[in-house]
Amino acid sequence: MPAAPLRGNRDFVLLQLGQLLSNAGTQTTAIAYPLLVLALTGSAAKAGVVSFARVLPLALFALPAGLAADRWSRKRLMIAADGVRVLAVGALAASILLDQIVFWALPLFAFVEGGGGALFSAAQAGALRAVVPPRQLPAAAGVQTGRQAAVSLAGPPLGGALFGLARALPFLVDAVSYAFSTLSLLAMRTPFQEEREPDRSSLRARLAAGFRFLWDQPFLRTCAFLYGLTNFVGPGVLLAVVVVGTRQGLSGAEVGALVSAFGGCLLLGSFLSPLVRRLLPARSVLLLELWTWPGCALFLVWSNVYVLVASLLPTAIAIPSTDSVVTGYRIAITPDRLLGRVESVRTTISLLIAPLGPLAAGSLLEAVSARATVAVLAGFGLVLAAWGTLSPAIRAAPSLDELADVPPPVTRTLNPV
């Protein structure tokens, strides 16, 4: 029986709407956090600390969040995560409005918001697979990337413009967006998990099951490490765009517009992704992204923020195709009872270094020139591109046609731990 079209799937639409709203709010504050720190302290290093605090929980809490997603109701966990983020960002907005904001509170608010994001992320993979047939998962992953690209395009300039009107405004918008995300989750009817037998194994054994499944899949294991390490380069370069743009006299709205150009190319890449997947084998799709990261070295030739942004645009176009291949295949082959743990293991591996990107970039921008900072990031990207090219697992990347032969989730089980 052919799978139902994504656009006709009510719960898929609601899931995407909720995530669109929450991501839109998150993107407005992604630019507002460093702008607020720079306005309060003028320190690029402190801006990096706040960005570090916001990303750190995604790696720090990924494993316990994955265990929770495989044990309790994923929908309730996602609603609780949105509630935590409403409180954190709302409290930050209130402290700004009351003129009681101090720097030390910013990493705390950012950390709590990031913790809610970690819980939400661990449960949302199960929600996606619950409402999308296996063979449509690459397309659904592409839709998600397109959605993220759309908010990446609109969010930063909106955040910069709102910050220019009132410093608290982007944080108020973020809090409201999480509230609307909760409403969309409440309207969904599909259970976010299959029927589960009580798992009486130890905590250690349950964690080990997720590690073991991912580790036994060479392609998934390599992608978790390889593309996880690109998370060091990306956030670092984007922070450099904010700092360099500010130093070169751009306003908050102008800096936001530059960052949004990356989102615009992500959106373009999401439209091109189906064509790319048809024309290129999986290995070529994956290498395409890796070899664009060293392009930020163009900034070494001409140290202008517009050149730095332009060097990132090919990467943005390539990312959606990579995501659709890796994410679609991973979610399709992972048993439902392990999905939260496998996603959390992957998140832990891939994001463990991500908080270090803005932290290192901020410290380097404070200590050395912007050109030297970008040189470090470009060199790191070159190493990853060489690794991917030589990797046997990437060379043997599975065909997306294999997803058509994946049996229904209920039939895919592993021996009990």
C-alpha positions as CSV (number, residue, x, y, z in Angstrom):
1,M,0.0,0.0,0.0
2,P,1.5,3.4,-0.9
3,A,2.3,5.7,2.0
4,A,0.0,8.7,2.6
5,P,1.3,12.0,1.2
6,L,3.0,14.1,3.9
7,R,0.8,17.1,3.1
8,G,-2.3,15.1,3.8
9,N,-1.1,13.9,7.2
10,R,-2.8,16.0,9.8
11,D,-0.6,15.1,12.7
12,F,2.6,15.6,10.7
13,V,1.4,19.1,9.8
14,L,0.6,19.8,13.5
15,L,4.0,18.5,14.5
16,Q,5.8,20.6,11.9
17,L,3.7,23.7,12.9
18,G,4.6,23.4,16.5
19,Q,8.3,22.9,15.8
20,L,8.2,25.8,13.3
21,L,6.8,28.1,16.0
22,S,9.2,27.1,18.7
23,N,12.2,27.2,16.3
24,A,11.2,30.6,15.1
25,G,11.3,31.9,18.7
26,T,14.6,30.1,19.3
27,Q,16.2,31.8,16.2
28,T,15.1,35.3,17.3
29,T,17.0,34.8,20.6
30,A,20.0,33.1,18.9
31,I,21.0,36.5,17.7
32,A,19.6,38.4,20.7
33,Y,21.7,36.5,23.3
34,P,25.1,37.7,21.9
35,L,23.7,41.1,21.1
36,L,22.6,41.5,24.7
37,V,25.9,40.3,26.1
38,L,27.8,42.7,23.8
39,A,25.5,45.6,24.8
40,L,26.0,44.8,28.5
41,T,29.7,43.9,28.5
42,G,31.3,44.5,25.1
43,S,33.1,41.2,25.5
44,A,33.2,38.6,22.6
45,A,34.5,36.0,25.1
46,K,31.5,36.5,27.3
47,A,29.2,36.2,24.3
48,G,30.9,32.9,23.6
49,V,30.3,31.8,27.2
50,V,26.5,32.4,26.9
51,S,26.4,30.5,23.5
52,F,28.3,27.7,25.2
53,A,25.8,27.6,28.1
54,R,22.9,27.4,25.7
55,V,24.3,24.5,23.6
56,L,25.9,22.5,26.4
57,P,22.7,20.9,27.8
58,L,22.0,19.3,24.4
59,A,25.1,17.1,25.0
60,L,25.0,17.0,28.8
61,F,21.4,15.9,29.2
62,A,21.0,13.9,25.9
63,L,21.4,10.4,27.5
64,P,19.0,10.9,30.4
65,A,16.5,12.6,28.0
66,G,16.8,9.6,25.7
67,L,16.1,7.2,28.6
68,A,13.1,9.3,29.5
69,A,11.8,9.3,25.9
70,D,11.9,5.5,25.8
71,R,10.3,5.0,29.2
72,W,7.5,7.7,29.5
73,S,5.0,9.4,27.2
74,R,7.0,11.3,24.5
75,K,4.2,13.8,24.0
76,R,4.1,14.7,27.7
77,L,7.9,15.1,27.8
78,M,7.8,17.4,24.8
79,I,5.0,19.5,26.5
80,A,7.0,19.6,29.7
81,A,10.1,20.7,27.8
82,D,8.2,23.6,26.2
83,G,6.9,24.6,29.7
84,V,10.4,24.7,31.1
85,R,11.5,26.9,28.2
86,V,8.5,29.3,28.6
87,L,9.5,29.8,32.2
88,A,13.2,30.3,31.5
89,V,12.9,32.7,28.6
90,G,10.0,34.5,30.2
91,A,12.0,35.1,33.4
92,L,14.8,36.5,31.4
93,A,12.5,38.9,29.6
94,A,11.0,40.0,32.9
95,S,14.4,40.7,34.4
96,I,15.3,42.8,31.4
97,L,12.1,44.8,31.6
98,L,12.6,45.4,35.3
99,D,16.2,46.5,34.5
100,Q,17.5,43.8,36.9
101,I,19.6,41.9,34.3
102,V,23.2,41.1,35.2
103,F,25.7,39.1,33.1
104,W,26.0,36.1,35.4
105,A,22.2,35.4,35.0
106,L,22.4,35.1,31.2
107,P,24.4,31.8,31.1
108,L,21.9,30.4,33.7
109,F,18.8,31.3,31.7
110,A,20.5,30.0,28.5
111,F,21.4,26.8,30.2
112,V,17.9,26.1,31.4
113,E,16.4,26.9,28.0
114,G,18.9,24.5,26.4
115,G,18.0,21.8,28.9
116,G,14.4,22.0,27.8
117,G,15.6,21.7,24.2
118,A,17.5,18.5,25.1
119,L,14.4,16.9,26.4
120,F,12.3,18.0,23.5
121,S,14.8,16.8,20.9
122,A,15.1,13.3,22.5
123,A,11.4,12.8,22.1
124,Q,10.7,14.4,18.7
125,A,12.4,11.7,16.6
126,G,9.8,9.2,17.9
127,A,7.0,11.7,17.2
128,L,8.3,12.0,13.6
129,R,8.4,8.3,13.0
130,A,5.0,7.8,14.6
131,V,3.3,10.0,11.9
132,V,5.5,9.3,8.9
133,P,5.9,5.9,7.0
134,P,9.5,4.6,6.8
135,R,10.0,5.2,3.1
136,Q,8.9,8.8,3.4
137,L,11.3,9.6,6.3
138,P,14.1,11.1,4.0
139,A,11.4,13.4,2.6
140,A,10.1,14.2,6.1
141,A,13.7,15.0,7.2
142,G,14.1,17.3,4.2
143,V,10.8,19.1,5.2
144,Q,12.2,19.5,8.7
145,T,15.4,21.0,7.4
146,G,13.4,23.3,5.1
147,R,11.4,24.4,8.1
148,Q,14.5,25.1,10.1
149,A,15.9,27.0,7.1
150,A,12.8,29.1,6.9
151,V,13.0,30.2,10.5
152,S,16.8,30.6,10.2
153,L,16.1,33.0,7.4
154,A,13.4,35.1,9.2
155,G,14.5,34.6,12.8
156,P,17.9,36.4,13.0
157,P,16.8,39.7,11.3
158,L,13.6,39.6,13.3
159,G,15.5,39.0,16.5
160,G,18.0,41.8,15.6
161,A,15.1,44.2,14.7
162,L,13.1,43.3,17.9
163,F,16.3,43.8,20.0
164,G,16.7,47.2,18.4
165,L,13.1,48.1,19.5
166,A,13.4,46.7,23.0
167,R,16.0,44.4,24.5
168,A,13.3,42.2,26.1
169,L,11.2,41.8,23.0
170,P,12.9,38.9,21.2
171,F,12.8,36.9,24.5
172,L,9.1,37.6,24.9
173,V,8.5,36.4,21.4
174,D,10.5,33.2,22.1
175,A,8.4,32.5,25.2
176,V,5.1,32.9,23.3
177,S,6.4,30.6,20.5
178,Y,7.0,27.8,23.0
179,A,3.4,28.2,24.3
180,F,2.0,27.8,20.8
181,S,4.2,24.7,20.3
182,T,2.5,23.2,23.3
183,L,-0.9,23.9,21.9
184,S,0.0,22.1,18.6
185,L,1.2,19.0,20.5
186,L,-2.0,18.9,22.5
187,A,-4.0,18.8,19.3
188,M,-2.2,15.7,17.9
189,R,-4.0,12.4,18.1
190,T,-1.3,9.9,17.2
191,P,0.6,8.2,20.0
192,F,4.3,9.0,19.9
193,Q,5.4,5.5,20.8
194,E,4.3,1.9,20.2
195,E,2.9,-0.3,23.0
196,R,5.8,-1.0,25.4
197,E,6.5,-3.9,27.6
198,P,7.9,-2.9,31.1
199,D,11.7,-2.8,30.9
200,R,13.1,-4.1,34.1
201,S,16.7,-4.1,33.1
202,S,19.2,-1.9,34.9
203,L,19.8,1.7,33.9
204,R,23.3,0.8,32.7
205,A,21.9,-2.0,30.5
206,R,19.3,0.3,29.0
207,L,21.9,2.9,28.1
208,A,24.2,0.2,26.8
209,A,21.4,-1.0,24.4
210,G,21.3,2.4,22.7
211,F,25.1,2.6,22.4
212,R,25.4,-0.9,21.1
213,F,22.8,-0.5,18.4
214,L,24.5,2.7,17.0
215,W,28.0,1.3,17.4
216,D,27.1,-1.8,15.5
217,Q,26.0,0.3,12.5
218,P,29.3,1.5,10.9
219,F,27.5,4.2,8.7
220,L,25.5,5.6,11.6
221,R,28.6,5.5,13.9
222,T,30.8,7.3,11.5
223,C,28.2,10.0,10.7
224,A,27.6,10.7,14.4
225,F,31.3,11.4,14.9
226,L,32.1,13.0,11.5
227,Y,29.1,15.4,11.3
228,G,29.1,16.0,15.0
229,L,32.6,17.5,14.7
230,T,31.3,19.9,12.0
231,N,29.2,21.4,14.9
232,F,32.5,22.8,16.1
233,V,33.0,24.7,12.9
234,G,29.5,26.0,12.2
235,P,28.6,27.7,15.5
236,G,32.1,29.1,15.8
237,V,32.0,30.7,12.3
238,L,28.5,32.1,12.9
239,L,29.6,33.7,16.2
240,A,32.5,35.1,14.3
241,V,30.0,36.7,11.8
242,V,28.2,38.4,14.7
243,V,31.4,39.7,16.4
244,V,33.1,40.7,13.2
245,G,30.0,42.4,11.8
246,T,29.5,44.3,15.1
247,R,33.2,45.4,15.1
248,Q,32.9,46.6,11.5
249,G,30.0,48.9,12.4
250,L,26.9,46.9,11.4
251,S,23.7,47.3,13.4
252,G,21.9,44.4,15.2
253,A,19.4,44.2,12.4
254,E,22.1,44.2,9.7
255,V,24.0,41.4,11.5
256,G,20.8,39.5,11.8
257,A,20.2,39.9,8.1
258,L,23.7,38.5,7.3
259,V,23.1,35.4,9.6
260,S,19.7,35.0,7.9
261,A,21.5,34.6,4.5
262,F,22.7,31.3,5.8
263,G,19.1,30.3,6.6
264,G,18.0,31.4,3.1
265,C,20.5,29.1,1.5
266,L,19.4,26.3,3.8
267,L,15.9,26.9,2.5
268,L,17.2,26.8,-1.1
269,G,19.1,23.6,-0.3
270,S,15.9,22.0,1.1
271,F,14.1,22.6,-2.2
272,L,17.1,21.2,-4.1
273,S,17.5,18.2,-1.8
274,P,15.1,15.8,-3.7
275,L,16.9,16.6,-6.9
276,V,20.3,16.1,-5.4
277,R,19.3,12.8,-3.9
278,R,18.1,11.6,-7.3
279,L,21.2,12.7,-9.2
280,L,24.0,11.8,-6.8
281,P,24.8,8.6,-4.9
282,A,24.7,8.9,-1.1
283,R,28.5,9.1,-0.7
284,S,28.7,12.1,-3.1
285,V,25.9,13.8,-1.2
286,L,27.7,13.4,2.1
287,L,31.1,14.6,0.7
288,L,29.5,17.6,-0.9
289,E,28.8,19.2,2.5
290,L,32.2,18.3,4.0
291,W,34.2,19.9,1.2
292,T,32.4,23.2,1.6
293,W,33.4,23.8,5.2
294,P,37.0,24.8,4.4
295,G,35.6,27.5,2.1
296,C,35.5,29.9,5.0
297,A,39.3,30.3,4.4
298,L,38.3,33.0,1.8
299,F,38.1,35.3,4.8
300,L,41.9,35.0,5.1
301,V,42.2,36.6,1.6
302,W,39.7,39.4,2.3
303,S,38.8,40.0,5.9
304,N,35.3,41.4,5.4
305,V,32.2,40.1,7.1
306,Y,30.4,39.9,3.8
307,V,33.1,37.6,2.4
308,L,32.9,35.4,5.5
309,V,29.1,35.0,5.1
310,A,29.4,34.3,1.4
311,S,31.9,31.5,2.1
312,L,29.3,29.8,4.3
313,L,26.5,29.8,1.7
314,P,27.6,26.7,-0.3
315,T,27.6,24.8,3.0
316,A,24.1,25.9,3.8
317,I,22.9,24.7,0.4
318,A,24.5,21.2,0.9
319,I,23.3,20.6,4.5
320,P,19.7,19.7,3.8
321,S,20.7,16.9,1.5
322,T,23.1,15.5,4.1
323,D,20.4,15.6,6.8
324,S,17.8,13.9,4.7
325,V,20.2,11.0,4.0
326,V,21.6,10.5,7.5
327,T,18.5,11.3,9.6
328,G,16.0,9.5,7.4
329,Y,18.1,6.3,7.3
330,R,18.8,6.4,11.1
331,I,15.2,6.9,12.2
332,A,13.9,4.2,9.8
333,I,16.2,1.4,10.9
334,T,16.1,2.1,14.7
335,P,13.6,0.0,16.7
336,D,11.0,2.2,18.3
337,R,11.8,0.9,21.8
338,L,15.4,2.1,21.3
339,L,14.8,5.3,19.3
340,G,15.1,7.8,22.2
341,R,18.3,6.2,23.4
342,V,19.9,5.9,20.0
343,E,19.0,9.5,19.2
344,S,20.4,10.6,22.6
345,V,23.6,8.6,22.0
346,R,23.9,10.2,18.6
347,T,23.2,13.6,20.0
348,T,25.8,13.1,22.8
349,I,28.5,12.1,20.3
350,S,27.6,14.7,17.7
351,L,27.0,17.6,20.0
352,L,29.7,16.9,22.7
353,I,32.1,19.3,20.9
354,A,29.4,21.8,19.7
355,P,29.5,24.0,22.8
356,L,33.3,24.3,22.4
357,G,32.8,25.9,18.9
358,P,31.4,29.3,20.1
359,L,33.5,29.1,23.3
360,A,36.7,28.7,21.4
361,A,35.8,31.2,18.7
362,G,34.8,33.8,21.3
363,S,38.1,33.3,23.2
364,L,40.2,33.4,20.0
365,L,38.4,36.5,18.8
366,E,39.2,38.1,22.1
367,A,42.9,37.0,22.1
368,V,43.9,37.1,18.4
369,S,42.7,38.5,15.1
370,A,39.5,37.4,13.4
371,R,41.6,36.2,10.5
372,A,43.5,33.8,12.8
373,T,40.3,32.6,14.3
374,V,38.8,31.7,11.0
375,A,42.0,30.1,9.9
376,V,41.7,27.6,12.8
377,L,38.1,26.8,11.9
378,A,38.9,26.4,8.2
379,G,41.7,24.0,9.0
380,F,39.5,22.0,11.2
381,G,37.0,21.7,8.4
382,L,39.7,20.6,6.0
383,V,40.6,17.7,8.3
384,L,37.0,16.6,8.5
385,A,36.7,16.7,4.7
386,A,39.7,14.5,4.3
387,W,38.4,12.0,6.9
388,G,35.1,11.7,5.1
389,T,36.7,11.1,1.8
390,L,38.9,8.3,3.1
391,S,36.3,6.7,5.4
392,P,35.2,3.2,4.3
393,A,31.8,3.7,6.0
394,I,31.1,6.8,3.9
395,R,32.4,5.1,0.8
396,A,29.8,2.3,1.4
397,A,27.0,4.7,2.3
398,P,23.6,2.8,2.0
399,S,21.3,3.6,-0.9
400,L,18.1,5.4,0.1
401,D,16.2,2.8,-2.0
402,E,16.8,0.5,0.9
403,L,14.3,2.4,3.0
404,A,11.5,1.0,0.8
405,D,12.4,-2.5,2.0
406,V,12.4,-1.6,5.7
407,P,9.6,-3.6,7.5
408,P,7.0,-1.9,9.6
409,P,8.3,-0.7,12.9
410,V,6.3,-3.1,15.0
411,T,8.1,-6.1,13.4
412,R,11.6,-4.7,14.1
413,T,12.7,-5.9,17.5
414,L,15.9,-6.7,19.2
415,N,16.5,-9.3,21.9
416,P,15.7,-8.0,25.3
417,V,18.6,-6.6,27.2
